[in-house]
Amino acid sequence: MSMNAPPQPQPGRTAALVVYGLYLLSIPSAAVFALFGVILALVSRDGASAFARSHLDDQIRIWMIAFWWSVGLLLLALVGWILSVVLVGFLLVWLAGLLALGVYIWFTIKSFLGLLALLDNRVR
């Protein structure tokens, strides 16, 4: 038995591969590709095999976490901008920007690791 056997065609595997590609291209596209990716993941879940479904579910989970963190950090930045009149706000804006950078880096690393797992035929 060969360890390097080609992956068996599985429904939803191509969609998962495309979503990972869109996620990795989301930073230069200002997250527009990530939105397209999560829509594709949501649409492709129904007919997917269990293997592909695990990747698609993980992709949706990653996007939802990044989305809600971004919304919260945007609100923190808005509060900081309003409070910049009192000079405390600059610290909040700086903190929100630093945490947003962390969310973007986390999103990219999780997407890359998911892509590697998909190419290595490991479930997520």
C-alpha positions in Angstrom: 0.0 0.0 0.0 1.4 3.3 -1.0 1.4 6.3 1.3 1.4 8.8 -1.5 -1.9 7.6 -3.1 -3.7 10.4 -4.9 -6.8 11.7 -3.0 -10.1 10.1 -3.9 -12.5 12.5 -5.5 -14.9 13.7 -2.8 -17.8 16.0 -3.2 -17.1 19.4 -1.7 -13.3 19.0 -1.7 -12.8 21.5 -4.6 -15.1 24.0 -2.9 -13.0 23.7 0.3 -9.9 24.3 -1.7 -11.3 27.4 -3.4 -12.5 28.8 -0.1 -9.0 28.4 1.4 -7.6 30.2 -1.6 -10.1 33.0 -1.3 -9.4 33.3 2.4 -5.6 33.6 1.8 -6.3 36.3 -0.8 -8.6 38.2 1.5 -6.0 40.5 3.0 -5.0 42.2 -0.3 -8.7 42.4 -1.2 -9.7 44.1 2.0 -11.7 41.0 3.1 -14.0 41.0 0.0 -12.7 37.6 -1.0 -13.3 36.2 2.5 -16.9 37.2 2.2 -17.2 35.3 -1.1 -15.4 32.4 0.5 -17.8 32.1 3.4 -20.8 32.3 1.0 -19.3 29.5 -1.1 -18.6 27.4 2.0 -22.2 27.9 3.2 -23.6 26.9 -0.2 -21.3 23.9 -0.6 -21.9 22.3 2.7 -25.1 20.4 1.8 -23.7 18.1 -0.9 -20.2 17.7 0.6 -18.7 14.5 1.9 -17.9 14.2 5.7 -14.2 15.0 5.0 -15.0 18.1 3.0 -17.8 19.1 5.4 -15.4 19.2 8.3 -13.2 21.7 6.3 -16.2 23.8 5.2 -17.6 23.9 8.8 -14.2 25.0 10.0 -13.9 27.7 7.4 -17.3 29.1 8.4 -16.3 29.0 12.1 -13.0 30.8 11.3 -14.8 33.5 9.3 -17.4 34.0 12.0 -14.8 34.4 14.7 -12.8 36.9 12.7 -16.0 38.8 11.7 -17.3 39.2 15.2 -13.8 40.2 16.5 -13.6 42.8 13.7 -17.0 44.2 14.6 -16.0 44.5 18.3 -12.7 46.1 17.5 -14.4 48.5 15.1 -16.7 49.6 18.0 -13.7 49.9 20.3 -11.9 52.1 17.7 -15.0 54.3 17.3 -15.3 54.7 21.1 -11.6 55.5 21.1 -12.0 58.0 18.3 -14.8 59.8 20.2 -12.7 59.7 23.4 -9.7 61.1 21.7 -10.9 64.5 22.8 -9.9 63.5 26.3 -6.6 62.0 25.0 -7.5 58.5 26.4 -9.0 57.5 23.1 -5.7 57.4 21.3 -4.7 54.4 23.4 -8.0 52.7 22.6 -7.6 53.3 18.9 -4.0 52.0 19.0 -5.1 48.9 21.0 -8.0 48.2 18.5 -5.5 48.4 15.6 -3.0 46.1 17.3 -5.7 43.6 18.1 -7.1 43.8 14.5 -3.7 43.0 13.2 -3.6 40.0 15.5 -7.0 38.8 14.2 -5.8 39.2 10.5 -2.7 37.2 11.3 -4.7 34.5 13.1 -7.1 34.3 10.2 -4.3 33.9 7.7 -2.5 31.3 9.7 -5.6 29.2 10.4 -6.5 29.4 6.7 -3.0 28.3 5.7 -3.0 25.4 8.2 -6.4 24.3 7.0 -5.2 24.3 3.4 -2.3 22.1 4.4 -4.6 19.8 6.2 -6.9 19.6 3.2 -4.0 18.8 0.9 -2.7 16.2 3.3 -6.2 14.6 3.6 -6.7 15.4 7.2 -10.0 16.4 8.7 -10.5 19.6 10.6 
